[in-house]
Amino acid sequence: MSALFNFHSFLTVVLLVICTCTYIKMQFPAMLEQRTGFRGFFWKAARIGERLSPWVAMGCFAMGVSIIIF
């Protein structure tokens, strides 16, 4: 089944994109300077990761535990 039709997989993909974009922005800030277009989506995901860091980290932890258990 596609990740678009399975809500659990969709949330996992969204959390991984947010965490990955935040990490890339911290390591290579020049890659995510553009705020419009296709790269703008990744810039926005990185901003979400920066501003909601404790909540995103808790979400990643909860998703990891749920994947291991279920």
mmCIF file of the N, C-alpha and C atoms, coordinates in Angstrom:
data_MODEL
# 
_entry.id   MODEL 
# 
loop_
_atom_site.group_PDB 
_atom_site.id 
_atom_site.type_symbol 
_atom_site.label_atom_id 
_atom_site.label_alt_id 
_atom_site.label_comp_id 
_atom_site.label_asym_id 
_atom_site.label_entity_id 
_atom_site.label_seq_id 
_atom_site.pdbx_PDB_ins_code 
_atom_site.Cartn_x 
_atom_site.Cartn_y 
_atom_site.Cartn_z 
_atom_site.occupancy 
_atom_site.B_iso_or_equiv 
_atom_site.pdbx_formal_charge 
_atom_site.auth_seq_id 
_atom_site.auth_comp_id 
_atom_site.auth_asym_id 
_atom_site.auth_atom_id 
_atom_site.pdbx_PDB_model_num 
ATOM 1   N N  . MET A 1 1  ? 0.838  -1.176 0.000  1.00 0.00 ? 1  MET A N  1 
ATOM 2   C CA . MET A 1 1  ? 0.000  0.000  0.000  1.00 0.00 ? 1  MET A CA 1 
ATOM 3   C C  . MET A 1 1  ? 0.891  1.250  0.000  1.00 0.00 ? 1  MET A C  1 
ATOM 4   N N  . SER A 1 2  ? 0.442  2.248  -0.668 1.00 0.00 ? 2  SER A N  1 
ATOM 5   C CA . SER A 1 2  ? 1.183  3.497  -0.769 1.00 0.00 ? 2  SER A CA 1 
ATOM 6   C C  . SER A 1 2  ? 1.129  4.271  0.552  1.00 0.00 ? 2  SER A C  1 
ATOM 7   N N  . ALA A 1 3  ? 2.143  5.068  0.798  1.00 0.00 ? 3  ALA A N  1 
ATOM 8   C CA . ALA A 1 3  ? 2.185  5.874  2.022  1.00 0.00 ? 3  ALA A CA 1 
ATOM 9   C C  . ALA A 1 3  ? 1.093  6.945  2.035  1.00 0.00 ? 3  ALA A C  1 
ATOM 10  N N  . LEU A 1 4  ? 0.566  7.274  0.869  1.00 0.00 ? 4  LEU A N  1 
ATOM 11  C CA . LEU A 1 4  ? -0.497 8.274  0.815  1.00 0.00 ? 4  LEU A CA 1 
ATOM 12  C C  . LEU A 1 4  ? -1.825 7.738  1.330  1.00 0.00 ? 4  LEU A C  1 
ATOM 13  N N  . PHE A 1 5  ? -2.021 6.423  1.252  1.00 0.00 ? 5  PHE A N  1 
ATOM 14  C CA . PHE A 1 5  ? -3.284 5.834  1.662  1.00 0.00 ? 5  PHE A CA 1 
ATOM 15  C C  . PHE A 1 5  ? -3.222 5.214  3.047  1.00 0.00 ? 5  PHE A C  1 
ATOM 16  N N  . ASN A 1 6  ? -2.051 5.084  3.602  1.00 0.00 ? 6  ASN A N  1 
ATOM 17  C CA . ASN A 1 6  ? -1.881 4.545  4.945  1.00 0.00 ? 6  ASN A CA 1 
ATOM 18  C C  . ASN A 1 6  ? -1.464 5.702  5.845  1.00 0.00 ? 6  ASN A C  1 
ATOM 19  N N  . PHE A 1 7  ? -2.323 6.082  6.790  1.00 0.00 ? 7  PHE A N  1 
ATOM 20  C CA . PHE A 1 7  ? -2.080 7.272  7.600  1.00 0.00 ? 7  PHE A CA 1 
ATOM 21  C C  . PHE A 1 7  ? -0.820 7.142  8.451  1.00 0.00 ? 7  PHE A C  1 
ATOM 22  N N  . HIS A 1 8  ? -0.561 5.973  8.988  1.00 0.00 ? 8  HIS A N  1 
ATOM 23  C CA . HIS A 1 8  ? 0.632  5.748  9.817  1.00 0.00 ? 8  HIS A CA 1 
ATOM 24  C C  . HIS A 1 8  ? 1.904  5.968  8.991  1.00 0.00 ? 8  HIS A C  1 
ATOM 25  N N  . SER A 1 9  ? 1.924  5.435  7.776  1.00 0.00 ? 9  SER A N  1 
ATOM 26  C CA . SER A 1 9  ? 3.085  5.622  6.898  1.00 0.00 ? 9  SER A CA 1 
ATOM 27  C C  . SER A 1 9  ? 3.225  7.075  6.468  1.00 0.00 ? 9  SER A C  1 
ATOM 28  N N  . PHE A 1 10 ? 2.112  7.733  6.227  1.00 0.00 ? 10 PHE A N  1 
ATOM 29  C CA . PHE A 1 10 ? 2.142  9.138  5.840  1.00 0.00 ? 10 PHE A CA 1 
ATOM 30  C C  . PHE A 1 10 ? 2.752  10.002 6.945  1.00 0.00 ? 10 PHE A C  1 
ATOM 31  N N  . LEU A 1 11 ? 2.332  9.777  8.206  1.00 0.00 ? 11 LEU A N  1 
ATOM 32  C CA . LEU A 1 11 ? 2.904  10.534 9.318  1.00 0.00 ? 11 LEU A CA 1 
ATOM 33  C C  . LEU A 1 11 ? 4.400  10.257 9.477  1.00 0.00 ? 11 LEU A C  1 
ATOM 34  N N  . THR A 1 12 ? 4.800  9.020  9.254  1.00 0.00 ? 12 THR A N  1 
ATOM 35  C CA . THR A 1 12 ? 6.220  8.683  9.334  1.00 0.00 ? 12 THR A CA 1 
ATOM 36  C C  . THR A 1 12 ? 7.018  9.442  8.285  1.00 0.00 ? 12 THR A C  1 
ATOM 37  N N  . VAL A 1 13 ? 6.513  9.489  7.066  1.00 0.00 ? 13 VAL A N  1 
ATOM 38  C CA . VAL A 1 13 ? 7.205  10.203 5.985  1.00 0.00 ? 13 VAL A CA 1 
ATOM 39  C C  . VAL A 1 13 ? 7.281  11.691 6.291  1.00 0.00 ? 13 VAL A C  1 
ATOM 40  N N  . VAL A 1 14 ? 6.204  12.274 6.774  1.00 0.00 ? 14 VAL A N  1 
ATOM 41  C CA . VAL A 1 14 ? 6.195  13.706 7.089  1.00 0.00 ? 14 VAL A CA 1 
ATOM 42  C C  . VAL A 1 14 ? 7.210  14.021 8.187  1.00 0.00 ? 14 VAL A C  1 
ATOM 43  N N  . LEU A 1 15 ? 7.236  13.227 9.249  1.00 0.00 ? 15 LEU A N  1 
ATOM 44  C CA . LEU A 1 15 ? 8.203  13.463 10.328 1.00 0.00 ? 15 LEU A CA 1 
ATOM 45  C C  . LEU A 1 15 ? 9.641  13.292 9.852  1.00 0.00 ? 15 LEU A C  1 
ATOM 46  N N  . LEU A 1 16 ? 9.890  12.307 9.011  1.00 0.00 ? 16 LEU A N  1 
ATOM 47  C CA . LEU A 1 16 ? 11.248 12.115 8.489  1.00 0.00 ? 16 LEU A CA 1 
ATOM 48  C C  . LEU A 1 16 ? 11.674 13.270 7.584  1.00 0.00 ? 16 LEU A C  1 
ATOM 49  N N  . VAL A 1 17 ? 10.752 13.810 6.789  1.00 0.00 ? 17 VAL A N  1 
ATOM 50  C CA . VAL A 1 17 ? 11.077 14.962 5.940  1.00 0.00 ? 17 VAL A CA 1 
ATOM 51  C C  . VAL A 1 17 ? 11.418 16.173 6.798  1.00 0.00 ? 17 VAL A C  1 
ATOM 52  N N  . ILE A 1 18 ? 10.632 16.412 7.843  1.00 0.00 ? 18 ILE A N  1 
ATOM 53  C CA . ILE A 1 18 ? 10.889 17.550 8.728  1.00 0.00 ? 18 ILE A CA 1 
ATOM 54  C C  . ILE A 1 18 ? 12.240 17.407 9.409  1.00 0.00 ? 18 ILE A C  1 
ATOM 55  N N  . CYS A 1 19 ? 12.519 16.226 9.940  1.00 0.00 ? 19 CYS A N  1 
ATOM 56  C CA . CYS A 1 19 ? 13.796 16.011 10.634 1.00 0.00 ? 19 CYS A CA 1 
ATOM 57  C C  . CYS A 1 19 ? 14.984 16.107 9.677  1.00 0.00 ? 19 CYS A C  1 
ATOM 58  N N  . THR A 1 20 ? 14.834 15.549 8.486  1.00 0.00 ? 20 THR A N  1 
ATOM 59  C CA . THR A 1 20 ? 15.922 15.594 7.509  1.00 0.00 ? 20 THR A CA 1 
ATOM 60  C C  . THR A 1 20 ? 16.194 17.018 7.044  1.00 0.00 ? 20 THR A C  1 
ATOM 61  N N  . CYS A 1 21 ? 15.151 17.777 6.764  1.00 0.00 ? 21 CYS A N  1 
ATOM 62  C CA . CYS A 1 21 ? 15.327 19.164 6.313  1.00 0.00 ? 21 CYS A CA 1 
ATOM 63  C C  . CYS A 1 21 ? 15.961 20.019 7.404  1.00 0.00 ? 21 CYS A C  1 
ATOM 64  N N  . THR A 1 22 ? 15.570 19.791 8.646  1.00 0.00 ? 22 THR A N  1 
ATOM 65  C CA . THR A 1 22 ? 16.172 20.546 9.747  1.00 0.00 ? 22 THR A CA 1 
ATOM 66  C C  . THR A 1 22 ? 17.649 20.222 9.874  1.00 0.00 ? 22 THR A C  1 
ATOM 67  N N  . TYR A 1 23 ? 17.996 18.951 9.756  1.00 0.00 ? 23 TYR A N  1 
ATOM 68  C CA . TYR A 1 23 ? 19.399 18.546 9.837  1.00 0.00 ? 23 TYR A CA 1 
ATOM 69  C C  . TYR A 1 23 ? 20.211 19.154 8.695  1.00 0.00 ? 23 TYR A C  1 
ATOM 70  N N  . ILE A 1 24 ? 19.674 19.101 7.489  1.00 0.00 ? 24 ILE A N  1 
ATOM 71  C CA . ILE A 1 24 ? 20.391 19.660 6.330  1.00 0.00 ? 24 ILE A CA 1 
ATOM 72  C C  . ILE A 1 24 ? 20.574 21.158 6.499  1.00 0.00 ? 24 ILE A C  1 
ATOM 73  N N  . LYS A 1 25 ? 19.546 21.853 7.006  1.00 0.00 ? 25 LYS A N  1 
ATOM 74  C CA . LYS A 1 25 ? 19.672 23.296 7.194  1.00 0.00 ? 25 LYS A CA 1 
ATOM 75  C C  . LYS A 1 25 ? 20.729 23.634 8.237  1.00 0.00 ? 25 LYS A C  1 
ATOM 76  N N  . MET A 1 26 ? 20.859 22.815 9.262  1.00 0.00 ? 26 MET A N  1 
ATOM 77  C CA . MET A 1 26 ? 21.883 23.057 10.287 1.00 0.00 ? 26 MET A CA 1 
ATOM 78  C C  . MET A 1 26 ? 23.289 22.813 9.739  1.00 0.00 ? 26 MET A C  1 
ATOM 79  N N  . GLN A 1 27 ? 23.452 21.799 8.905  1.00 0.00 ? 27 GLN A N  1 
ATOM 80  C CA . GLN A 1 27 ? 24.766 21.448 8.377  1.00 0.00 ? 27 GLN A CA 1 
ATOM 81  C C  . GLN A 1 27 ? 25.159 22.283 7.158  1.00 0.00 ? 27 GLN A C  1 
ATOM 82  N N  . PHE A 1 28 ? 24.219 22.512 6.261  1.00 0.00 ? 28 PHE A N  1 
ATOM 83  C CA . PHE A 1 28 ? 24.474 23.233 5.009  1.00 0.00 ? 28 PHE A CA 1 
ATOM 84  C C  . PHE A 1 28 ? 23.413 24.310 4.809  1.00 0.00 ? 28 PHE A C  1 
ATOM 85  N N  . PRO A 1 29 ? 23.517 25.437 5.500  1.00 0.00 ? 29 PRO A N  1 
ATOM 86  C CA . PRO A 1 29 ? 22.455 26.457 5.431  1.00 0.00 ? 29 PRO A CA 1 
ATOM 87  C C  . PRO A 1 29 ? 22.254 27.050 4.036  1.00 0.00 ? 29 PRO A C  1 
ATOM 88  N N  . ALA A 1 30 ? 23.261 27.041 3.194  1.00 0.00 ? 30 ALA A N  1 
ATOM 89  C CA . ALA A 1 30 ? 23.123 27.633 1.865  1.00 0.00 ? 30 ALA A CA 1 
ATOM 90  C C  . ALA A 1 30 ? 22.194 26.825 0.964  1.00 0.00 ? 30 ALA A C  1 
ATOM 91  N N  . MET A 1 31 ? 22.024 25.543 1.263  1.00 0.00 ? 31 MET A N  1 
ATOM 92  C CA . MET A 1 31 ? 21.168 24.693 0.418  1.00 0.00 ? 31 MET A CA 1 
ATOM 93  C C  . MET A 1 31 ? 19.692 25.066 0.532  1.00 0.00 ? 31 MET A C  1 
ATOM 94  N N  . LEU A 1 32 ? 19.279 25.585 1.674  1.00 0.00 ? 32 LEU A N  1 
ATOM 95  C CA . LEU A 1 32 ? 17.863 25.870 1.888  1.00 0.00 ? 32 LEU A CA 1 
ATOM 96  C C  . LEU A 1 32 ? 17.601 27.359 2.090  1.00 0.00 ? 32 LEU A C  1 
ATOM 97  N N  . GLU A 1 33 ? 18.310 28.207 1.363  1.00 0.00 ? 33 GLU A N  1 
ATOM 98  C CA . GLU A 1 33 ? 18.086 29.650 1.464  1.00 0.00 ? 33 GLU A CA 1 
ATOM 99  C C  . GLU A 1 33 ? 16.875 30.095 0.663  1.00 0.00 ? 33 GLU A C  1 
ATOM 100 N N  . GLN A 1 34 ? 16.592 29.416 -0.433 1.00 0.00 ? 34 GLN A N  1 
ATOM 101 C CA . GLN A 1 34 ? 15.493 29.820 -1.306 1.00 0.00 ? 34 GLN A CA 1 
ATOM 102 C C  . GLN A 1 34 ? 14.155 29.499 -0.634 1.00 0.00 ? 34 GLN A C  1 
ATOM 103 N N  . ARG A 1 35 ? 13.281 30.496 -0.564 1.00 0.00 ? 35 ARG A N  1 
ATOM 104 C CA . ARG A 1 35 ? 12.011 30.342 0.151  1.00 0.00 ? 35 ARG A CA 1 
ATOM 105 C C  . ARG A 1 35 ? 10.824 30.143 -0.769 1.00 0.00 ? 35 ARG A C  1 
ATOM 106 N N  . THR A 1 36 ? 11.042 30.074 -2.064 1.00 0.00 ? 36 THR A N  1 
ATOM 107 C CA . THR A 1 36 ? 9.940  29.880 -3.006 1.00 0.00 ? 36 THR A CA 1 
ATOM 108 C C  . THR A 1 36 ? 10.232 28.669 -3.876 1.00 0.00 ? 36 THR A C  1 
ATOM 109 N N  . GLY A 1 37 ? 9.210  28.192 -4.533 1.00 0.00 ? 37 GLY A N  1 
ATOM 110 C CA . GLY A 1 37 ? 9.372  27.073 -5.444 1.00 0.00 ? 37 GLY A CA 1 
ATOM 111 C C  . GLY A 1 37 ? 9.517  25.744 -4.724 1.00 0.00 ? 37 GLY A C  1 
ATOM 112 N N  . PHE A 1 38 ? 10.143 24.798 -5.406 1.00 0.00 ? 38 PHE A N  1 
ATOM 113 C CA . PHE A 1 38 ? 10.292 23.450 -4.876 1.00 0.00 ? 38 PHE A CA 1 
ATOM 114 C C  . PHE A 1 38 ? 11.155 23.427 -3.621 1.00 0.00 ? 38 PHE A C  1 
ATOM 115 N N  . ARG A 1 39 ? 12.251 24.179 -3.621 1.00 0.00 ? 39 ARG A N  1 
ATOM 116 C CA . ARG A 1 39 ? 13.121 24.240 -2.440 1.00 0.00 ? 39 ARG A CA 1 
ATOM 117 C C  . ARG A 1 39 ? 12.454 24.955 -1.277 1.00 0.00 ? 39 ARG A C  1 
ATOM 118 N N  . GLY A 1 40 ? 11.476 25.787 -1.573 1.00 0.00 ? 40 GLY A N  1 
ATOM 119 C CA . GLY A 1 40 ? 10.741 26.482 -0.526 1.00 0.00 ? 40 GLY A CA 1 
ATOM 120 C C  . GLY A 1 40 ? 9.979  25.528 0.372  1.00 0.00 ? 40 GLY A C  1 
ATOM 121 N N  . PHE A 1 41 ? 9.495  24.426 -0.181 1.00 0.00 ? 41 PHE A N  1 
ATOM 122 C CA . PHE A 1 41 ? 8.821  23.408 0.622  1.00 0.00 ? 41 PHE A CA 1 
ATOM 123 C C  . PHE A 1 41 ? 9.766  22.841 1.674  1.00 0.00 ? 41 PHE A C  1 
ATOM 124 N N  . PHE A 1 42 ? 10.990 22.567 1.278  1.00 0.00 ? 42 PHE A N  1 
ATOM 125 C CA . PHE A 1 42 ? 11.970 22.021 2.216  1.00 0.00 ? 42 PHE A CA 1 
ATOM 126 C C  . PHE A 1 42 ? 12.412 23.075 3.233  1.00 0.00 ? 42 PHE A C  1 
ATOM 127 N N  . TRP A 1 43 ? 12.463 24.348 2.807  1.00 0.00 ? 43 TRP A N  1 
ATOM 128 C CA . TRP A 1 43 ? 12.780 25.428 3.749  1.00 0.00 ? 43 TRP A CA 1 
ATOM 129 C C  . TRP A 1 43 ? 11.698 25.519 4.822  1.00 0.00 ? 43 TRP A C  1 
ATOM 130 N N  . LYS A 1 44 ? 10.436 25.401 4.413  1.00 0.00 ? 44 LYS A N  1 
ATOM 131 C CA . LYS A 1 44 ? 9.328  25.452 5.372  1.00 0.00 ? 44 LYS A CA 1 
ATOM 132 C C  . LYS A 1 44 ? 9.363  24.264 6.324  1.00 0.00 ? 44 LYS A C  1 
ATOM 133 N N  . ALA A 1 45 ? 9.702  23.093 5.808  1.00 0.00 ? 45 ALA A N  1 
ATOM 134 C CA . ALA A 1 45 ? 9.810  21.919 6.669  1.00 0.00 ? 45 ALA A CA 1 
ATOM 135 C C  . ALA A 1 45 ? 10.939 22.100 7.683  1.00 0.00 ? 45 ALA A C  1 
ATOM 136 N N  . ALA A 1 46 ? 12.031 22.719 7.265  1.00 0.00 ? 46 ALA A N  1 
ATOM 137 C CA . ALA A 1 46 ? 13.139 22.973 8.186  1.00 0.00 ? 46 ALA A CA 1 
ATOM 138 C C  . ALA A 1 46 ? 12.729 23.982 9.254  1.00 0.00 ? 46 ALA A C  1 
ATOM 139 N N  . ARG A 1 47 ? 11.946 24.982 8.895  1.00 0.00 ? 47 ARG A N  1 
ATOM 140 C CA . ARG A 1 47 ? 11.469 25.960 9.881  1.00 0.00 ? 47 ARG A CA 1 
ATOM 141 C C  . ARG A 1 47 ? 10.551 25.310 10.907 1.00 0.00 ? 47 ARG A C  1 
ATOM 142 N N  . ILE A 1 48 ? 9.709  24.387 10.461 1.00 0.00 ? 48 ILE A N  1 
ATOM 143 C CA . ILE A 1 48 ? 8.847  23.658 11.387 1.00 0.00 ? 48 ILE A CA 1 
ATOM 144 C C  . ILE A 1 48 ? 9.709  22.867 12.361 1.00 0.00 ? 48 ILE A C  1 
ATOM 145 N N  . GLY A 1 49 ? 10.733 22.221 11.851 1.00 0.00 ? 49 GLY A N  1 
ATOM 146 C CA . GLY A 1 49 ? 11.626 21.443 12.709 1.00 0.00 ? 49 GLY A CA 1 
ATOM 147 C C  . GLY A 1 49 ? 12.390 22.298 13.703 1.00 0.00 ? 49 GLY A C  1 
ATOM 148 N N  . GLU A 1 50 ? 12.763 23.507 13.292 1.00 0.00 ? 50 GLU A N  1 
ATOM 149 C CA . GLU A 1 50 ? 13.491 24.398 14.195 1.00 0.00 ? 50 GLU A CA 1 
ATOM 150 C C  . GLU A 1 50 ? 12.589 24.951 15.285 1.00 0.00 ? 50 GLU A C  1 
ATOM 151 N N  . ARG A 1 51 ? 11.401 25.351 14.927 1.00 0.00 ? 51 ARG A N  1 
ATOM 152 C CA . ARG A 1 51 ? 10.507 26.010 15.889 1.00 0.00 ? 51 ARG A CA 1 
ATOM 153 C C  . ARG A 1 51 ? 9.804  25.035 16.812 1.00 0.00 ? 51 ARG A C  1 
ATOM 154 N N  . LEU A 1 52 ? 9.493  23.864 16.323 1.00 0.00 ? 52 LEU A N  1 
ATOM 155 C CA . LEU A 1 52 ? 8.769  22.870 17.124 1.00 0.00 ? 52 LEU A CA 1 
ATOM 156 C C  . LEU A 1 52 ? 9.674  21.698 17.486 1.00 0.00 ? 52 LEU A C  1 
ATOM 157 N N  . SER A 1 53 ? 10.934 21.956 17.700 1.00 0.00 ? 53 SER A N  1 
ATOM 158 C CA . SER A 1 53 ? 11.908 20.893 17.880 1.00 0.00 ? 53 SER A CA 1 
ATOM 159 C C  . SER A 1 53 ? 11.549 19.878 18.964 1.00 0.00 ? 53 SER A C  1 
ATOM 160 N N  . PRO A 1 54 ? 11.167 20.271 20.182 1.00 0.00 ? 54 PRO A N  1 
ATOM 161 C CA . PRO A 1 54 ? 10.829 19.239 21.177 1.00 0.00 ? 54 PRO A CA 1 
ATOM 162 C C  . PRO A 1 54 ? 9.625  18.401 20.770 1.00 0.00 ? 54 PRO A C  1 
ATOM 163 N N  . TRP A 1 55 ? 8.640  19.022 20.144 1.00 0.00 ? 55 TRP A N  1 
ATOM 164 C CA . TRP A 1 55 ? 7.454  18.284 19.729 1.00 0.00 ? 55 TRP A CA 1 
ATOM 165 C C  . TRP A 1 55 ? 7.757  17.369 18.551 1.00 0.00 ? 55 TRP A C  1 
ATOM 166 N N  . VAL A 1 56 ? 8.583  17.830 17.628 1.00 0.00 ? 56 VAL A N  1 
ATOM 167 C CA . VAL A 1 56 ? 8.959  16.987 16.490 1.00 0.00 ? 56 VAL A CA 1 
ATOM 168 C C  . VAL A 1 56 ? 9.795  15.814 16.978 1.00 0.00 ? 56 VAL A C  1 
ATOM 169 N N  . ALA A 1 57 ? 10.702 16.067 17.916 1.00 0.00 ? 57 ALA A N  1 
ATOM 170 C CA . ALA A 1 57 ? 11.521 14.987 18.455 1.00 0.00 ? 57 ALA A CA 1 
ATOM 171 C C  . ALA A 1 57 ? 10.653 13.963 19.178 1.00 0.00 ? 57 ALA A C  1 
ATOM 172 N N  . MET A 1 58 ? 9.673  14.427 19.929 1.00 0.00 ? 58 MET A N  1 
ATOM 173 C CA . MET A 1 58 ? 8.781  13.502 20.611 1.00 0.00 ? 58 MET A CA 1 
ATOM 174 C C  . MET A 1 58 ? 7.948  12.711 19.607 1.00 0.00 ? 58 MET A C  1 
ATOM 175 N N  . GLY A 1 59 ? 7.534  13.360 18.545 1.00 0.00 ? 59 GLY A N  1 
ATOM 176 C CA . GLY A 1 59 ? 6.793  12.660 17.495 1.00 0.00 ? 59 GLY A CA 1 
ATOM 177 C C  . GLY A 1 59 ? 7.629  11.607 16.808 1.00 0.00 ? 59 GLY A C  1 
ATOM 178 N N  . CYS A 1 60 ? 8.900  11.926 16.527 1.00 0.00 ? 60 CYS A N  1 
ATOM 179 C CA . CYS A 1 60 ? 9.799  10.940 15.918 1.00 0.00 ? 60 CYS A CA 1 
ATOM 180 C C  . CYS A 1 60 ? 10.020 9.758  16.863 1.00 0.00 ? 60 CYS A C  1 
ATOM 181 N N  . PHE A 1 61 ? 10.189 10.045 18.129 1.00 0.00 ? 61 PHE A N  1 
ATOM 182 C CA . PHE A 1 61 ? 10.382 8.972  19.113 1.00 0.00 ? 61 PHE A CA 1 
ATOM 183 C C  . PHE A 1 61 ? 9.134  8.088  19.195 1.00 0.00 ? 61 PHE A C  1 
ATOM 184 N N  . ALA A 1 62 ? 7.973  8.710  19.249 1.00 0.00 ? 62 ALA A N  1 
ATOM 185 C CA . ALA A 1 62 ? 6.730  7.941  19.329 1.00 0.00 ? 62 ALA A CA 1 
ATOM 186 C C  . ALA A 1 62 ? 6.525  7.100  18.075 1.00 0.00 ? 62 ALA A C  1 
ATOM 187 N N  . MET A 1 63 ? 6.834  7.654  16.915 1.00 0.00 ? 63 MET A N  1 
ATOM 188 C CA . MET A 1 63 ? 6.694  6.888  15.681 1.00 0.00 ? 63 MET A CA 1 
ATOM 189 C C  . MET A 1 63 ? 7.681  5.734  15.635 1.00 0.00 ? 63 MET A C  1 
ATOM 190 N N  . GLY A 1 64 ? 8.906  5.960  16.102 1.00 0.00 ? 64 GLY A N  1 
ATOM 191 C CA . GLY A 1 64 ? 9.887  4.879  16.137 1.00 0.00 ? 64 GLY A CA 1 
ATOM 192 C C  . GLY A 1 64 ? 9.441  3.740  17.043 1.00 0.00 ? 64 GLY A C  1 
ATOM 193 N N  . VAL A 1 65 ? 8.922  4.084  18.206 1.00 0.00 ? 65 VAL A N  1 
ATOM 194 C CA . VAL A 1 65 ? 8.437  3.062  19.131 1.00 0.00 ? 65 VAL A CA 1 
ATOM 195 C C  . VAL A 1 65 ? 7.243  2.326  18.536 1.00 0.00 ? 65 VAL A C  1 
ATOM 196 N N  . SER A 1 66 ? 6.334  3.063  17.909 1.00 0.00 ? 66 SER A N  1 
ATOM 197 C CA . SER A 1 66 ? 5.163  2.395  17.333 1.00 0.00 ? 66 SER A CA 1 
ATOM 198 C C  . SER A 1 66 ? 5.540  1.490  16.159 1.00 0.00 ? 66 SER A C  1 
ATOM 199 N N  . ILE A 1 67 ? 6.560  1.861  15.395 1.00 0.00 ? 67 ILE A N  1 
ATOM 200 C CA . ILE A 1 67 ? 7.000  1.006  14.293 1.00 0.00 ? 67 ILE A CA 1 
ATOM 201 C C  . ILE A 1 67 ? 7.643  -0.257 14.834 1.00 0.00 ? 67 ILE A C  1 
ATOM 202 N N  . ILE A 1 68 ? 8.417  -0.139 15.893 1.00 0.00 ? 68 ILE A N  1 
ATOM 203 C CA . ILE A 1 68 ? 9.071  -1.319 16.480 1.00 0.00 ? 68 ILE A CA 1 
ATOM 204 C C  . ILE A 1 68 ? 8.032  -2.246 17.102 1.00 0.00 ? 68 ILE A C  1 
ATOM 205 N N  . ILE A 1 69 ? 7.059  -1.706 17.792 1.00 0.00 ? 69 ILE A N  1 
ATOM 206 C CA . ILE A 1 69 ? 6.079  -2.536 18.484 1.00 0.00 ? 69 ILE A CA 1 
ATOM 207 C C  . ILE A 1 69 ? 5.040  -3.099 17.534 1.00 0.00 ? 69 ILE A C  1 
ATOM 208 N N  . PHE A 1 70 ? 4.507  -2.273 16.661 1.00 0.00 ? 70 PHE A N  1 
ATOM 209 C CA . PHE A 1 70 ? 3.435  -2.735 15.768 1.00 0.00 ? 70 PHE A CA 1 
ATOM 210 C C  . PHE A 1 70 ? 4.020  -3.108 14.458 1.00 0.00 ? 70 PHE A C  1 
# 
